[in-house]
Structures are given as structure tokens and as C-alpha cells.
Amino acid sequence: MSDFAAAWTNRNTPDEFGVTPMDYAVLSDLHKDVYGFRPQLNGLVQSIEDYNRIFTDLQRRLDDTLAEEAAAEAAMVRALNERLEKLIAIGAKDRKMAMRWLLESDGKTDDRYGYEDADYAWGLPYGTCKAILHRG
């Protein structure tokens, strides 16, 4: 049996602490979602209680992180709407034209990736710029 096949076969076999490799993978993924990097798990989990405590803490922190990200996105959408209104006030005929001006001023005119790049660069939810361009 290959090393990969052995590892795959044993993925649900608990270690001496009662934690499976899949459990460690879930913990690693959750840590990455919260902090942006994978943790060094060696020695971190000494019991199933440790695992549960760490997992619960990471879940709570992920909820906080997601709430912070949602609030930041909402603030960026408000700021974008204010910028669009200012551009309309100085001559853009509508929101679509104001959005085109913003995208052009930032060099994000490529229909294939420019809109998504602008969403990311400006901290907006995915699809915001394209939606404004298509719906106004």
C-alpha cells in the first residue's frame, strides 16, 4: 500500500488523544479562516478536551471575524455610494457613468477581471461594481 493510500485509509483513525487526522485538518482550516495562516499543531492538542476548547474558541473568533468583515464591507459600500453621488453632482449623468469614471481613474476597465479586481481592491462585496454598471 502506498503512503498516500495508507494515510487516506487512516484518516479517521484517532490518535492517542482521540483526535483524527481529519479533525486536525478541520482545526487547521478553521485557524486559517480566522488568522490567515495555518497553525503549528504539534503539541497543541494534548486531549480531546483541548481540541474541543480550541475548536470552540476558533468558532467564536470566526464569528467575530465574519461580523467585522461584513461591517467593513458595508462601510465600503456606503463610501462608494457617496463617491458616486459626488461624481453625479459634478457631471456624471447617472450611477453607471460615475462608476465607469471611477473604474477608469483606477485603471480597472477590463471587463474580464477589472470589475472583480476593483471590488477586491476597494473592499467591496464581490459583484458590486458589475452590478452598478449593469443596473445603475
C-alpha positions in Angstrom: 0.0 0.0 0.0 1.4 3.4 -0.9 2.0 6.1 1.7 -0.9 8.1 0.3 -3.3 5.1 0.4 -2.2 4.3 4.0 -2.8 7.9 5.0 -6.2 8.0 3.3 -7.2 4.7 5.0 -6.1 6.0 8.4 -7.7 9.5 8.1 -10.4 8.6 10.5 -8.2 6.7 13.0 -7.9 8.6 16.2 -4.5 9.3 17.7 -3.7 8.7 21.4 -5.7 11.9 22.3 -8.8 10.7 20.4 -8.4 13.2 17.6 -8.4 12.0 14.0 -6.3 13.5 11.1 -9.5 14.8 9.6 -10.2 16.6 12.9 -6.7 18.2 12.8 -7.4 19.3 9.2 -10.7 20.9 10.2 -8.9 22.7 13.0 -6.2 23.9 10.7 -8.7 25.1 8.1 -10.7 27.0 10.8 -7.5 28.6 12.1 -6.6 29.7 8.6 -10.1 31.2 8.1 -9.7 33.2 11.4 -6.0 34.2 11.2 -5.0 33.8 7.6 -2.3 31.1 8.2 -2.2 27.5 9.2 -1.1 26.8 12.8 1.7 24.6 14.0 -0.4 21.8 15.7 2.4 19.7 17.1 1.9 19.5 20.8 -1.0 21.9 20.8 -3.7 19.3 21.4 -3.0 17.0 24.4 -6.5 15.7 24.8 -9.9 15.7 23.2 -10.9 18.4 25.7 -8.0 20.6 24.3 -9.3 20.0 20.8 -12.9 20.9 21.8 -11.7 24.1 23.7 -9.5 25.2 20.8 -12.2 24.5 18.2 -14.9 26.3 20.2 -12.6 29.3 20.6 -11.8 29.4 16.9 -15.5 29.2 16.0 -16.2 32.2 18.3 -13.3 34.1 16.8 -14.5 33.2 13.3 -18.0 34.6 14.1 -16.3 37.8 15.2 -14.1 38.0 12.2 -17.0 37.5 9.8 -19.0 40.2 11.6 -16.1 42.6 11.3 -15.6 41.8 7.6 -19.4 42.3 7.0 -19.3 45.7 8.8 -16.2 46.8 6.8 -17.8 45.8 3.5 -21.0 47.7 4.4 -18.9 50.8 5.3 -17.1 50.5 1.9 -20.4 50.2 0.1 -21.6 53.4 1.8 -18.3 55.2 0.9 -18.7 54.0 -2.7 -22.2 55.3 -2.9 -21.1 58.7 -1.5 -18.3 58.8 -4.2 -20.8 58.0 -6.9 -23.2 60.8 -5.7 -20.3 63.3 -5.7 -19.4 62.3 -9.2 -23.1 62.7 -10.3 -23.1 66.1 -8.6 -20.1 67.3 -10.7 -21.4 66.0 -14.1 -21.9 62.2 -14.4 -25.3 61.7 -15.8 -26.1 58.6 -13.7 -24.5 55.9 -11.4 -23.3 53.9 -14.3 -21.3 56.8 -15.7 -20.0 57.7 -12.3 -18.9 54.0 -11.8 -17.2 54.0 -15.2 -15.3 57.2 -14.3 -14.1 55.6 -11.0 -13.0 52.4 -12.7 -11.2 54.3 -15.5 -9.5 56.5 -13.0 -8.1 53.4 -11.2 -7.2 51.6 -14.4 -9.7 48.9 -13.9 -11.5 48.9 -17.3 -11.0 45.3 -18.2 -14.5 43.7 -18.3 -13.0 40.3 -17.7 -11.1 41.0 -14.4 -11.2 44.7 -13.8 -14.6 44.8 -12.0 -13.7 42.0 -9.7 -10.3 43.5 -9.1 -11.9 46.8 -8.2 -14.3 45.0 -5.8 -11.3 43.4 -4.1 -9.1 46.5 -4.1 -11.8 48.7 -2.7 -13.1 46.2 -0.1 -16.4 45.7 -1.7 -18.6 42.6 -1.8 -17.9 40.5 -5.0 -20.0 41.7 -7.9 -20.7 45.2 -6.6 -19.1 47.2 -9.5 -20.5 45.0 -12.2 -24.0 45.2 -10.6 -23.8 49.0 -10.7 -22.6 49.0 -14.3 -25.4 46.8 -15.4 -28.3 48.0 -13.2 -27.2 51.5 -12.2 
